[in-house]
Amino acid sequence: MAAAKRALRTLARRIQSLEQEIEVLLSDLDSLTQAVCPGLRQTCGVGVDSAATLLTAAGDNPERFRSDAGFAALCGVSPLPASSGKTNRHLAAHKVVGALVGVADAVEGEPCPPGA
């Protein structure tokens, strides 16, 4: 029983330590994303994680995406061909693509409306 208590105490300390480390790293990431692209971070619904992910994907050159389709391909949400016979159609991830393009457009960003 004493060994189990010791193990649980050790795990609890480790969890607390990791939570503190996460706090510090998120604060650093927040500062970095604010410095690199403040307009993106002020966009409604774009937090630290989303901004960091988008900035990592786009890099310092968001113009490298020539179209929405290129950005969707990078994110892995391009429509998949689902044609049969004379029917030509695609399995569209249009809602996901629309959301991603909305975030990508946020580099020029609109701030959150009051109360949002």
Secondary structure, 3 states (H helix, E strand, C coil): CHHHHHHHHHHHHHHHHHHHHHHHHHHHHHHHHHHHCHHHHCECCCCHHHHHHHHHHHCCCHHHCCCHHHHHHHHCCCCEECCECCECCEECCHHHHHHHHHHHHHHHCCECCCCC
